Amino acid sequence: MNKSLIDAKRARVGVFGFFFLAGFVMGLWAAGLPSLHDRLELDYALLGTVLLLISGGALVSMLVAGPLVDRWTSRRVCWFAGPFSGLVLLGPALAPSYWSLVVLAIVFGIGLGVTEVAMNAHSVEVERRYGRPIISAFHGVWSLGGAAGGGLTALALQIGLDGQWLLIAAALVVPFLYLPAAWLLLPDTPGHESGGEAAATSTSGNSLGYGLIAVLGLAAFAGHLAEGAAIDWAALHAREVLLTDPAMAPLAYTIFSVAMTTVRLLGDPIRARLGSVRTIQLAGLFATSGYVLVLISPSVGESLEVACAWSGWALAGVGLATVVPVLFSAVGAAGGRVGRALAMVTAFGYSGLLLGPAVLGFVAKSASLPVALIIPAVMAAVVTLAGSPAIRSLLRLTTPAPAVVPAGSGGEVAAGGEPARGGEREPARD
């Protein structure tokens, strides 16, 4: 087995570690919000402001992180961003007042944003070197990390531990957990850099144009808005529109989340078989169909409405699961300096998560929740309408790079799951 393939396989484990720990930090933070709310006696408006500032800090730092990745490589940025994102949990955990929390929340958001861009940039480089689609599973592991963080918090509170001390302990321990994962990342050699002059592949000008980035960003924005709508409104739709039992209503989001996580964990072979263009087409189609089932569920009869809605949320989860992995992989397949492009696409997507709940809440208040859910249904269709031509354009622009394949295989694969010109697909084997 050649050294390049060994490096790629080792780095894959490291990236799994980064995604799990990033999700774990988010799970701890989200599950610890009630304790923070009680300790500082915040009302909903003040807590909402804190959450908005975290998102704002993350959004701004994403745009800064892109050029840093291009200049220093994603590996080097991961080395400081990962531990930093864990350490800054100390801020919210120790904040003595609302106003100190305001400042520390921005710092926490900065840590999240830089880590998000750096680890995703490294993931697309690992996929490019690995020789076949592997990004989707990383995002599935992020979800598992979030569930682990939330579950650990619930367990700690159940046995009487203080939520504040759990965050403090996590902030002191998690940075050290990032270090073994960072050691496994691709080395900074000319053949493995994610940016800079030594990039292995290139598009025209070694950089994606702003127009193409904007279309990719639109697809990311649409996918994230549709995902955020399910996260924030699935349970409320079940309770307020379908009038389900309060104990049953949360299952609507659970079904969506389980479907999304499962497809992300198992979705890479699907993209390898179908290719990126067909995958993004089906993603938008499934997600749109899922939202249509949710929208028509109140009219199918009392005995079927819950089953119809749950089927819709499951289908939406299946479709939306592949949007981010496909888009990020497409940016990585373009080669060259991916940091700036990936940061901008990520920021577009994050904006969808940030703006979606507010827009849908306003429409739901002014009209109704079913009317508001028409918006994510339309956005799900935009995933296909914008994503498909953007990825086709990327594939036309891309000059394929030799992928890492087993010695003597005689084949090459362009990143993103598309066969390289002049060679048959020969994926790297586990």
C-alpha positions in Angstrom: 0.0 0.0 0.0 1.5 3.3 -1.0 2.2 6.1 1.4 -0.4 8.5 -0.1 -3.2 6.0 0.5 -2.0 5.4 4.0 -2.0 9.2 4.7 -5.5 9.5 3.2 -6.9 6.6 5.3 -5.3 8.0 8.5 -6.6 11.5 7.8 -10.1 10.1 7.3 -10.0 8.9 10.9 -8.8 12.3 12.0 -11.5 14.1 10.2 -14.1 11.8 11.7 -12.7 12.9 15.1 -13.0 16.5 14.3 -16.6 16.2 13.1 -17.6 14.1 16.2 -16.0 16.6 18.6 -17.5 19.6 16.8 -20.9 18.0 17.1 -20.2 17.1 20.7 -19.5 20.7 21.6 -22.7 21.9 19.9 -24.7 19.2 21.7 -23.3 20.2 25.1 -24.0 23.8 24.4 -27.6 23.3 23.2 -28.4 20.9 26.0 -26.9 23.3 28.6 -29.0 26.2 27.5 -31.7 25.7 30.1 -29.1 25.7 32.9 -27.6 28.9 31.5 -31.1 30.4 31.2 -31.8 29.7 34.8 -28.4 30.7 36.2 -28.4 34.2 34.6 -32.2 34.6 34.8 -32.5 35.4 31.1 -35.9 35.9 29.5 -36.6 34.5 26.0 -35.7 37.8 24.3 -32.3 38.0 26.0 -31.6 34.4 25.2 -32.6 34.9 21.6 -30.1 37.8 21.4 -27.3 35.6 22.7 -28.1 32.9 20.1 -28.2 35.5 17.4 -24.8 36.8 18.4 -23.3 33.3 18.4 -24.6 32.9 14.8 -23.3 36.3 13.8 -19.8 35.6 15.2 -19.7 32.3 13.4 -20.9 33.8 10.1 -18.2 36.5 10.1 -15.5 34.1 11.2 -16.4 31.8 8.4 -15.6 34.5 5.8 -12.2 35.1 7.5 -11.4 31.5 7.9 -11.5 30.8 4.1 -8.5 33.0 3.3 -6.7 31.6 6.3 -7.2 28.1 5.0 -5.9 29.1 1.5 -2.8 30.8 3.1 -1.9 28.3 5.8 -3.7 25.1 4.7 -6.7 23.5 6.4 -4.5 21.3 8.5 -2.8 24.2 10.3 -6.0 26.0 10.8 -7.6 22.8 12.2 -4.8 22.6 14.7 -5.7 25.8 16.5 -9.4 26.1 15.5 -10.5 22.7 17.0 -9.0 23.2 20.5 -10.0 26.8 20.5 -13.7 25.9 19.8 -13.7 23.6 22.8 -11.9 26.0 25.1 -14.3 28.9 24.4 -17.1 26.9 26.0 -15.6 28.4 29.2 -17.0 31.7 28.3 -20.7 30.9 28.5 -20.0 28.5 31.3 -18.4 31.2 33.5 -20.2 34.3 32.3 -21.3 36.2 35.5 -23.8 38.4 33.8 -25.8 38.9 30.7 -23.5 41.6 29.3 -20.4 39.5 29.8 -22.3 36.6 28.1 -22.9 38.9 25.1 -19.2 39.3 24.5 -18.3 35.7 25.3 -21.1 34.4 23.0 -19.5 36.2 20.0 -16.1 34.6 20.9 -17.8 31.2 21.1 -19.4 31.7 17.7 -16.0 32.7 16.2 -14.6 29.4 17.4 -17.4 27.4 15.9 -17.2 29.2 12.5 -13.5 28.8 12.0 -13.6 25.1 13.0 -16.5 24.6 10.6 -14.7 25.9 7.6 -11.3 24.3 8.4 -12.6 20.8 9.0 -14.8 20.9 6.0 -12.0 22.2 3.8 -9.8 19.3 5.1 -12.6 16.8 4.5 -12.9 17.8 0.8 -9.1 17.4 0.4 -9.2 14.0 2.1 -12.0 12.9 -0.3 -10.0 14.2 -3.3 -7.0 12.1 -2.2 -9.0 9.1 -1.0 -10.5 8.5 -4.4 -14.2 8.2 -3.8 -17.1 10.0 -2.0 -16.6 9.9 1.8 -17.8 13.4 3.0 -21.4 12.4 3.8 -20.4 10.1 6.6 -18.4 12.9 8.2 -21.6 14.9 8.6 -23.5 11.9 9.9 -20.8 11.6 12.6 -21.3 15.3 13.5 -24.9 14.5 14.2 -23.8 11.5 16.4 -21.5 13.8 18.3 -24.4 16.2 18.9 -26.5 13.4 20.2 -23.7 12.3 22.5 -23.3 15.8 23.9 -27.0 16.1 24.5 -27.2 12.7 26.0 -24.2 13.2 28.4 -25.8 16.5 29.6 -29.1 14.8 30.2 -27.4 12.0 32.1 -25.3 14.4 34.2 -28.4 16.4 35.2 -30.3 13.2 35.9 -27.7 12.1 38.5 -27.6 15.6 40.1 -24.5 17.2 38.5 -24.5 20.9 37.8 -24.8 21.8 34.1 -22.4 24.7 34.5 -19.6 22.4 35.9 -20.2 20.0 33.0 -19.5 22.8 30.5 -16.4 23.8 32.4 -15.1 20.3 32.5 -15.9 19.8 28.8 -14.1 23.1 27.9 -11.0 21.8 29.7 -11.0 18.3 28.3 -12.3 18.7 24.7 -9.3 20.7 23.4 -7.0 17.8 24.4 -9.3 15.3 22.6 -8.8 17.3 19.4 -5.0 16.8 19.4 -4.9 13.1 18.5 -7.3 13.8 15.6 -5.2 16.7 14.5 -2.1 14.5 14.4 -3.8 12.2 11.9 -4.6 15.0 9.3 -2.9 15.1 5.9 0.7 16.4 6.1 1.5 19.8 4.7 3.4 18.5 1.6 3.0 19.9 -1.9 0.8 16.8 -2.8 -1.5 17.3 0.2 -2.1 21.0 0.6 -5.6 22.2 0.3 -4.6 25.6 -0.9 -1.6 27.6 -2.3 0.4 27.2 -5.4 1.0 23.5 -4.9 -2.6 22.6 -5.2 -3.0 19.4 -7.1 -5.8 20.5 -9.4 -7.1 23.8 -10.7 -9.9 25.5 -12.4 -9.7 28.6 -14.5 -7.6 31.1 -12.6 -7.1 28.5 -9.8 -10.2 30.0 -8.1 -14.0 29.7 -8.6 -15.7 32.8 -9.9 -18.1 34.7 -7.7 -21.1 33.9 -9.9 -20.6 30.2 -9.6 -20.0 30.5 -5.9 -23.2 32.5 -5.6 -25.2 29.7 -7.3 -23.7 27.1 -5.1 -24.4 29.3 -2.2 -28.0 29.7 -3.2 -28.4 25.9 -3.2 -26.7 25.7 0.2 -28.9 28.5 1.5 -32.0 26.7 0.3 -31.0 23.4 1.7 -30.2 24.8 5.1 -33.4 26.8 5.3 -35.4 23.7 4.5 -33.4 21.8 7.1 -33.8 24.5 9.7 -37.6 24.6 9.1 -37.8 20.9 10.0 -35.7 21.4 13.1 -37.7 24.3 14.4 -41.2 23.6 13.1 -41.8 19.8 12.7 -42.9 19.2 16.3 -45.0 22.4 16.3 -46.7 21.4 13.1 -47.6 18.1 14.7 -48.9 19.7 17.8 -50.6 22.9 16.5 -51.8 21.8 13.0 -52.4 18.0 13.4 -53.4 18.3 17.1 -51.3 15.3 18.1 -50.7 14.4 21.7 -48.0 16.6 23.3 -45.9 13.5 24.1 -46.1 12.4 20.4 -45.4 15.7 18.7 -41.6 15.6 19.1 -41.5 12.4 17.2 -42.0 14.4 14.0 -38.5 16.0 14.4 -37.0 12.7 15.6 -38.1 11.0 12.5 -36.6 13.7 10.3 -33.4 13.7 12.3 -33.0 9.9 12.2 -33.6 9.8 8.5 -31.1 12.5 7.8 -28.4 11.0 10.0 -28.9 7.5 8.6 -28.6 8.7 5.0 -25.5 10.8 5.8 -23.8 7.8 7.4 -24.7 5.5 4.5 -25.0 7.9 1.6 -21.4 8.0 0.2 -21.9 4.8 -1.9 -25.1 6.2 -3.3 -23.3 9.3 -4.5 -20.4 7.2 -5.8 -22.9 5.2 -7.9 -25.2 8.1 -9.1 -22.7 10.9 -9.4 -23.0 14.4 -7.9 -25.4 15.8 -10.4 -28.0 13.1 -10.1 -27.6 13.0 -6.4 -28.4 16.7 -6.0 -31.3 16.3 -8.4 -32.8 13.5 -6.3 -32.1 15.4 -3.0 -34.2 18.3 -4.0 -36.9 16.0 -5.5 -37.2 13.9 -2.3 -37.1 17.0 0.0 -39.8 18.8 -2.0 -42.0 15.7 -2.1 -41.5 15.3 1.7 -42.7 18.9 2.3 -45.7 18.4 0.0 -46.7 15.4 2.1 -46.4 17.5 5.2 -48.5 20.3 3.6 -51.3 18.0 2.5 -51.4 15.9 5.6 -54.2 17.8 7.3 -56.5 17.1 4.3 -56.0 13.3 4.0 -58.3 12.3 6.9 -57.8 12.0 10.6 -56.7 8.4 10.5 -53.9 9.1 8.0 -52.8 12.7 8.6 -50.1 11.8 11.2 -48.7 9.0 9.1 -48.7 11.3 6.0 -46.8 14.0 7.9 -44.3 11.6 9.4 -43.6 10.1 6.0 -43.1 13.6 4.7 -40.6 14.5 7.4 -38.7 11.2 6.8 -38.6 11.9 3.0 -37.4 15.5 3.6 -34.7 14.2 5.9 -33.5 11.6 3.3 -33.3 14.3 0.6 -31.7 17.1 2.6 -29.1 14.7 4.1 -27.0 14.8 0.9 -27.2 18.5 0.0 -24.2 19.8 2.1 -21.9 16.8 1.4 -22.5 17.1 -2.4 -22.0 20.8 -2.5 -18.9 20.8 -0.4 -17.5 17.9 -2.4 -18.2 19.8 -5.7 -16.1 22.7 -4.4 -13.3 20.3 -3.4 -13.4 18.7 -6.8 -12.7 22.0 -8.4 -9.2 21.9 -6.8 -7.0 25.0 -6.3 -7.6 27.2 -3.3 -10.9 25.9 -1.9 -10.8 27.8 1.4 -12.4 31.0 0.1 -15.1 29.3 -2.0 -15.9 26.8 0.7 -16.2 29.5 3.3 -18.6 31.5 1.2 -20.8 28.5 0.4 -20.8 27.6 4.1 -21.7 31.2 5.0 -24.6 31.2 2.5 -25.8 27.9 4.0 -25.5 29.2 7.6 -27.5 32.3 6.7 -30.3 30.0 5.7 -30.3 28.4 9.2 -30.1 31.9 10.7 -32.8 33.6 8.8 -35.1 30.7 8.2 -36.7 30.5 11.7 -37.3 34.2 11.8 -38.9 34.4 8.4 -41.1 31.3 8.9 -42.1 32.6 12.4 -43.2 36.0 10.9 -45.2 34.3 8.1 -46.8 31.8 10.5 -47.9 34.6 12.8 -49.2 36.7 9.9 -50.9 33.8 8.0 -50.5 30.3 9.4 -47.9 27.6 9.9 -49.0 25.6 6.9 -48.6 28.7 4.7 -45.2 29.3 6.2 -44.1 25.8 5.4 -44.6 26.5 1.7 -41.4 28.5 1.9 -39.1 25.5 2.7 -41.0 23.4 0.2 -40.0 25.9 -2.5 -36.5 26.1 -1.1 -36.2 22.3 -1.4 -37.0 22.6 -5.1 -34.3 25.4 -5.4 -31.7 22.9 -4.2 -32.2 21.0 -7.5 -32.8 24.1 -9.7 -29.6 25.8 -8.5 -27.4 22.9 -7.4 -27.7 20.8 -10.5 -26.5 23.4 -13.1 -23.8 24.7 -10.7 -22.3 21.3 -10.2 -22.5 20.6 -14.0 -20.5 23.9 -14.5 -17.9 22.8 -11.9 -17.5 19.5 -13.7 -16.9 21.3 -17.0 -14.3 23.6 -15.4 -12.5 21.0 -13.4 -9.2 19.5 -14.6 -9.2 16.1 -12.8 -6.4 15.3 -10.5 -5.0 11.8 -10.1 -6.8 10.3 -7.1 -5.3 8.0 -4.6 -6.0 4.4 -5.6 -4.6 1.1 -4.7 -1.2 0.4 -6.2 -1.6 -1.3 -9.6 -5.3 -0.5 -10.0 -4.6 1.5 -13.2 -7.6 3.8 -12.7 -8.2 7.3 -11.5 -11.2 9.1 -10.0 -12.0 12.7 -10.1 -13.3 13.9 -6.7 -17.0 14.2 -6.2 -17.7 10.7 -7.4 -17.3 11.4 -11.1 -15.1 9.2 -13.3 -11.9 10.8 -14.4 -11.4 11.3 -18.1 -9.4 8.6 -19.6 -9.8 6.1 -16.8 -12.4 3.9 -15.2 -13.6 4.5 -11.7 -11.5 2.4 -9.2 -12.4 3.4 -5.6 -10.0 3.2 -2.7 -10.8 0.2 -0.6 -11.3 0.2 3.1 
